[in-house]
Amino acid sequence: LDISGYGTDDGSEIWLYTCHTSDTNPAHQNQEFTYNSTSKNFVSTLSGKCVDASNYGTTDGTEVWIWDCTGVTNQQWVYNQTDYTIRGVQSGLCLDAGSAYNFPNPCSTAPQNSYPCCNTALSPQQRAADLVSRIQTSEKWGLFGNKQSAIPSLQITTYNF
């Protein structure tokens, strides 16, 4: 786990990143956490903040970030040494790299599933050109960065890349 951009503010995102365990710079401790089995918190060495399921989320795909430690259940995690999972106390969900997350797919519903961009017989270039042509200019601006805006014209919800 890595706190994006060496963040120390509430809401700094946690994501997967190349490990840099040999980096001894104290300012680069954004991959170091301690676990308190009594309070069930993972605490960032860099910020002193807790790993937190954002907005008290209890559904698949809930974003994880750091937040001031308050003792609430969305900051409590149980590490299972038998199956090596980390589960949220509030949600019962596993802390996961995203493999089970159902990413937005415009081809899964009508009428989008009839668009050329969903036709696997076409070349990737043809499909990409069709998809991009369907995104309105005002929607394209929200696609620059890790946290993507919704694309209402394709019924794609907001997601974190």
N, C-alpha and C positions, 0 to 999 in steps of 0.2 A: 504494500500500500504506500502511496505517495501523496502528500498534500500538494496540490497543484500550485506551481509558482512560489513554493516555500511560504505559502499563505499562513497567516496567524490570526486572521479575522474570522469572526463568526460567519459561517456559510462558505468557507474555503473548501473547494471540492477535493474529494479523495478519489484517486484513480490508480490504475496500474501504470508502472513506469519502470524503466531500466534501473536495476539496483545500483546504488553507489555507496556500498557499505564501507569501502576503504577511504572515503572522503572524511577527513578528520576536522573539517571546518565546522565549528559549533552552529553556525548559521544554516548549515545544510543538513540538519537533523530531521528533515521533513519525512523521512521514512522510518523513524524510530518511535515506537509506541511502547508503553508499559501496560500490563494488564493487572488490575486489582481484582482478585477473585472474591473479595468481600463485597465491594460495591458493584462489581461486574462491569467496570468501565475500562475501555482502552483509551489511554491518555497520551496525547502527542508530547514527545519530549521537547519539541521545538516551541510549542505554544502553551502547553499545559491545558489544552482544551480536549474535550471528549469526542470520540467518534459517535456520530449522531445520525439516526435515520431522519432525513429531512422532513420537516412539517409533520412529524409524528406518523409518517407513512407506514402502511401495513400491506401494501400491494407489491406484486412483482415489479421490478424496475425502479423501485424507490431510490432516489439519489442518496448517497451517503456523503456527509461533510463533517467538518469539525464545528463545535459550538461550546460555549461556556458550560462547564460541568454543573448540572443542576440536580442530578440524582433521579431524573425522570426515566421511565422505562424504555423510551426510544433511544437512550444512551447506554442501555445495559445489554451485555452480550454474554453468551455462555459458550466457552470453548469445550468441545467434546473431544477428549483425547482418544476415544475409541474409533470414531469415524472421521476425525480431524476437521469437523465443521465448526463454524462460528455462527451461532444463531442469535437473532434479536429476541430479547425477552418479551417485548411488547408484541411483535409480529409473529414470532416463531419461524421467520424466514432466514435462510442462510445468507451470510455475507458472500457474495458471488461476483465473479469477474464479468458477469453479463451473459454467460452462455445460455441461460434459460430465458433471457429477456426476449420478448416478442417485439422485435424492431418494427417500426412502421413499414408497411408494404402496400403500396398503392395497387398492386396487382391482386390483392386478396379479396377485393369487393367490386361489385358492379357500380357504375359503368366502367371504372378504371381498368378492370381486368380485360376489357376488349380493346384497349389502346395498343397501338403498335409497340410502345415501350415494354409491354408485357409479353410480347410475342417472342419466345425463345428461338424461333426459327430465323429471326433477323439477326444481323451482326450487332455486336455490342455498340459500335459507332451509331448505327441506325436507331437502336433503342435509346441510347443516351441523348441523341439529338431530339427525338420525339419527346422524351421526358422533360428535358430542359425547355423545350418550346411550350410546354403546358404550364410551367411555373410562371406566374405573373411577376412582372418586374418588381412590384412592391414586396412580394414574398421572397425574392432572391436575396435582398439585403440581409434578412435574418438568418441566412445560411452560412455567413462568414463567422467562424469561431467554433468552439467546442459545443456550446449549448445552442442547439438549433431551434429556431422559431417554428411554429406550426406552418403547414402549407395547406390552407383551407381548400384551395381549388382541387387538391388531390386527396383531401381528407386524411392528411398526415398530421399527427399531433406533435406537440413539442417533445423533444427528446434530447438527451445529453450524449453526444458522440463519443 
